[in-house]
Amino acid sequence: MQALSADHQPAYLRVPAKLLSYIFHPLFLPTYVFFWVLLRFPYEFAGITPMALFARKITVFWMTAFFPAFSVFLLWRLKFIESIMLRSQKERMAPYIITMIFYWWMWYLSRNFTDQPEVLRFFFLSIFFATIAGLILNSFFKISMHGMGVGGLLAFVIVTNFFYQAYFGADLAIVTIITGLVCTARLVLGEHNNFEVYAGLLIGILCQLLAFYFSA
């Protein structure tokens, strides 16, 4: 099944679809995860000073969002890629590799952090796994990055509830809805077909589960 052109969709669907795609861009999800963990499990950060915690927030954003995004911007300005939207498989190869390096470094740093939740360590490992899987599968089809992102997000919330023996039903319901909306948005915009979105969703979930298994 081929992806449908966004022009075939009415504006009242395209506009919110684009907004959802921007707000829940895969590069922003690690920052959202960090703040969610901080909100729900503040006692896990008891050993860190306010200044160090502020620095940690900045580090997470810069390493997982700003630097990968800035690298894509530089690739575009240097004309190594035609668009920052990365619409072709070829254009996605270098960004995958660059993002993989930053995610690996974030996971490497988190291994030595004794003043933050253990769940963040296996989350950073999972997004590193996801970039590896995305790079490999990108050689065969344009797997949905958004699908991988929200799939990992959904699995992380479930696994974290299990890990802490807690139950945040409202959070899980909201993340499930977000997952469905983001995947639908990618289809509405014609960026992917069903297979690419579902494959991304599945890979995101599997990478999260693998990271939890190897980190447990």
Contacts in CASP RR format, 6 or more apart in sequence:
PFRMAT RR
TARGET T0000
AUTHOR 0000-0000-0000
METHOD contacts of the structure
MODEL  1
MQALSADHQPAYLRVPAKLLSYIFHPLFLPTYVFFWVLLRFPYEFAGITP
MALFARKITVFWMTAFFPAFSVFLLWRLKFIESIMLRSQKERMAPYIITM
IFYWWMWYLSRNFTDQPEVLRFFFLSIFFATIAGLILNSFFKISMHGMGV
GGLLAFVIVTNFFYQAYFGADLAIVTIITGLVCTARLVLGEHNNFEVYAG
LLIGILCQLLAFYFSA
1 193 0 8 1.000
1 194 0 8 1.000
1 195 0 8 1.000
2 193 0 8 1.000
3 187 0 8 1.000
3 190 0 8 1.000
3 191 0 8 1.000
3 192 0 8 1.000
3 193 0 8 1.000
3 196 0 8 1.000
4 187 0 8 1.000
4 190 0 8 1.000
5 190 0 8 1.000
6 14 0 8 1.000
6 17 0 8 1.000
6 188 0 8 1.000
6 189 0 8 1.000
6 190 0 8 1.000
6 191 0 8 1.000
9 17 0 8 1.000
9 188 0 8 1.000
9 189 0 8 1.000
9 190 0 8 1.000
13 188 0 8 1.000
14 188 0 8 1.000
14 189 0 8 1.000
16 185 0 8 1.000
17 184 0 8 1.000
17 185 0 8 1.000
17 186 0 8 1.000
17 188 0 8 1.000
17 189 0 8 1.000
18 185 0 8 1.000
18 189 0 8 1.000
20 181 0 8 1.000
20 182 0 8 1.000
20 185 0 8 1.000
21 146 0 8 1.000
21 182 0 8 1.000
21 185 0 8 1.000
21 186 0 8 1.000
21 189 0 8 1.000
21 191 0 8 1.000
24 146 0 8 1.000
24 150 0 8 1.000
24 178 0 8 1.000
24 182 0 8 1.000
25 146 0 8 1.000
26 145 0 8 1.000
26 146 0 8 1.000
26 147 0 8 1.000
26 148 0 8 1.000
26 149 0 8 1.000
27 64 0 8 1.000
27 65 0 8 1.000
27 68 0 8 1.000
27 69 0 8 1.000
27 99 0 8 1.000
28 65 0 8 1.000
29 149 0 8 1.000
29 150 0 8 1.000
29 152 0 8 1.000
29 153 0 8 1.000
30 60 0 8 1.000
30 64 0 8 1.000
30 65 0 8 1.000
30 106 0 8 1.000
30 123 0 8 1.000
30 124 0 8 1.000
30 127 0 8 1.000
31 57 0 8 1.000
31 60 0 8 1.000
31 61 0 8 1.000
31 64 0 8 1.000
31 65 0 8 1.000
32 153 0 8 1.000
33 120 0 8 1.000
33 123 0 8 1.000
33 153 0 8 1.000
33 156 0 8 1.000
34 56 0 8 1.000
34 57 0 8 1.000
34 60 0 8 1.000
34 120 0 8 1.000
35 57 0 8 1.000
36 157 0 8 1.000
36 171 0 8 1.000
37 44 0 8 1.000
37 117 0 8 1.000
37 119 0 8 1.000
37 120 0 8 1.000
37 160 0 8 1.000
38 45 0 8 1.000
38 53 0 8 1.000
40 166 0 8 1.000
40 168 0 8 1.000
40 171 0 8 1.000
41 117 0 8 1.000
41 164 0 8 1.000
44 116 0 8 1.000
44 117 0 8 1.000
45 53 0 8 1.000
45 115 0 8 1.000
45 116 0 8 1.000
45 117 0 8 1.000
47 115 0 8 1.000
48 56 0 8 1.000
48 115 0 8 1.000
48 116 0 8 1.000
52 115 0 8 1.000
56 116 0 8 1.000
59 109 0 8 1.000
60 106 0 8 1.000
63 102 0 8 1.000
63 105 0 8 1.000
63 106 0 8 1.000
63 109 0 8 1.000
64 102 0 8 1.000
64 103 0 8 1.000
64 106 0 8 1.000
64 127 0 8 1.000
67 102 0 8 1.000
68 95 0 8 1.000
68 98 0 8 1.000
68 99 0 8 1.000
68 102 0 8 1.000
71 95 0 8 1.000
71 98 0 8 1.000
71 99 0 8 1.000
72 81 0 8 1.000
72 84 0 8 1.000
72 86 0 8 1.000
72 95 0 8 1.000
72 98 0 8 1.000
73 84 0 8 1.000
75 81 0 8 1.000
75 94 0 8 1.000
75 95 0 8 1.000
76 82 0 8 1.000
76 83 0 8 1.000
76 84 0 8 1.000
80 94 0 8 1.000
81 91 0 8 1.000
81 94 0 8 1.000
81 95 0 8 1.000
82 88 0 8 1.000
82 91 0 8 1.000
83 91 0 8 1.000
86 92 0 8 1.000
86 95 0 8 1.000
86 145 0 8 1.000
87 191 0 8 1.000
88 142 0 8 1.000
89 138 0 8 1.000
89 139 0 8 1.000
89 141 0 8 1.000
89 142 0 8 1.000
92 138 0 8 1.000
92 142 0 8 1.000
92 145 0 8 1.000
93 135 0 8 1.000
93 138 0 8 1.000
96 131 0 8 1.000
96 134 0 8 1.000
96 135 0 8 1.000
96 138 0 8 1.000
97 135 0 8 1.000
99 131 0 8 1.000
100 128 0 8 1.000
100 131 0 8 1.000
100 132 0 8 1.000
100 135 0 8 1.000
103 124 0 8 1.000
103 127 0 8 1.000
103 128 0 8 1.000
103 131 0 8 1.000
104 128 0 8 1.000
106 124 0 8 1.000
106 128 0 8 1.000
107 121 0 8 1.000
107 124 0 8 1.000
107 125 0 8 1.000
107 127 0 8 1.000
107 128 0 8 1.000
110 116 0 8 1.000
110 120 0 8 1.000
110 121 0 8 1.000
110 124 0 8 1.000
111 121 0 8 1.000
113 120 0 8 1.000
113 121 0 8 1.000
118 163 0 8 1.000
118 215 0 8 1.000
119 156 0 8 1.000
119 159 0 8 1.000
119 160 0 8 1.000
119 163 0 8 1.000
119 164 0 8 1.000
121 215 0 8 1.000
122 159 0 8 1.000
122 208 0 8 1.000
122 211 0 8 1.000
122 212 0 8 1.000
122 214 0 8 1.000
122 215 0 8 1.000
122 216 0 8 1.000
123 156 0 8 1.000
123 208 0 8 1.000
123 211 0 8 1.000
125 211 0 8 1.000
125 214 0 8 1.000
125 215 0 8 1.000
126 152 0 8 1.000
126 155 0 8 1.000
126 156 0 8 1.000
126 204 0 8 1.000
126 207 0 8 1.000
126 208 0 8 1.000
126 210 0 8 1.000
126 211 0 8 1.000
126 212 0 8 1.000
127 149 0 8 1.000
127 152 0 8 1.000
127 207 0 8 1.000
128 211 0 8 1.000
129 207 0 8 1.000
129 210 0 8 1.000
129 211 0 8 1.000
130 148 0 8 1.000
130 149 0 8 1.000
130 152 0 8 1.000
130 203 0 8 1.000
130 204 0 8 1.000
130 207 0 8 1.000
133 148 0 8 1.000
133 203 0 8 1.000
133 204 0 8 1.000
133 206 0 8 1.000
133 207 0 8 1.000
134 143 0 8 1.000
134 145 0 8 1.000
134 148 0 8 1.000
134 203 0 8 1.000
137 143 0 8 1.000
137 199 0 8 1.000
137 203 0 8 1.000
141 195 0 8 1.000
141 196 0 8 1.000
141 199 0 8 1.000
142 192 0 8 1.000
142 196 0 8 1.000
143 196 0 8 1.000
143 199 0 8 1.000
143 200 0 8 1.000
143 203 0 8 1.000
144 183 0 8 1.000
144 186 0 8 1.000
144 191 0 8 1.000
144 192 0 8 1.000
144 196 0 8 1.000
144 197 0 8 1.000
144 199 0 8 1.000
144 200 0 8 1.000
144 201 0 8 1.000
145 200 0 8 1.000
146 182 0 8 1.000
146 183 0 8 1.000
146 185 0 8 1.000
146 186 0 8 1.000
146 197 0 8 1.000
147 182 0 8 1.000
147 183 0 8 1.000
147 186 0 8 1.000
147 197 0 8 1.000
147 200 0 8 1.000
147 201 0 8 1.000
147 204 0 8 1.000
148 200 0 8 1.000
148 201 0 8 1.000
148 203 0 8 1.000
148 204 0 8 1.000
148 207 0 8 1.000
149 200 0 8 1.000
149 204 0 8 1.000
150 178 0 8 1.000
150 179 0 8 1.000
150 180 0 8 1.000
150 182 0 8 1.000
150 183 0 8 1.000
150 201 0 8 1.000
151 179 0 8 1.000
151 200 0 8 1.000
151 201 0 8 1.000
151 204 0 8 1.000
151 205 0 8 1.000
151 208 0 8 1.000
152 204 0 8 1.000
152 205 0 8 1.000
152 207 0 8 1.000
152 208 0 8 1.000
153 175 0 8 1.000
153 178 0 8 1.000
153 179 0 8 1.000
154 175 0 8 1.000
154 176 0 8 1.000
154 179 0 8 1.000
154 205 0 8 1.000
155 204 0 8 1.000
155 205 0 8 1.000
155 208 0 8 1.000
155 209 0 8 1.000
156 208 0 8 1.000
157 168 0 8 1.000
157 171 0 8 1.000
157 172 0 8 1.000
157 175 0 8 1.000
158 172 0 8 1.000
159 208 0 8 1.000
159 209 0 8 1.000
159 212 0 8 1.000
160 166 0 8 1.000
161 167 0 8 1.000
161 168 0 8 1.000
161 169 0 8 1.000
161 172 0 8 1.000
163 212 0 8 1.000
179 201 0 8 1.000
183 197 0 8 1.000
183 198 0 8 1.000
183 201 0 8 1.000
186 192 0 8 1.000
186 197 0 8 1.000
187 193 0 8 1.000
187 194 0 8 1.000
187 197 0 8 1.000
END
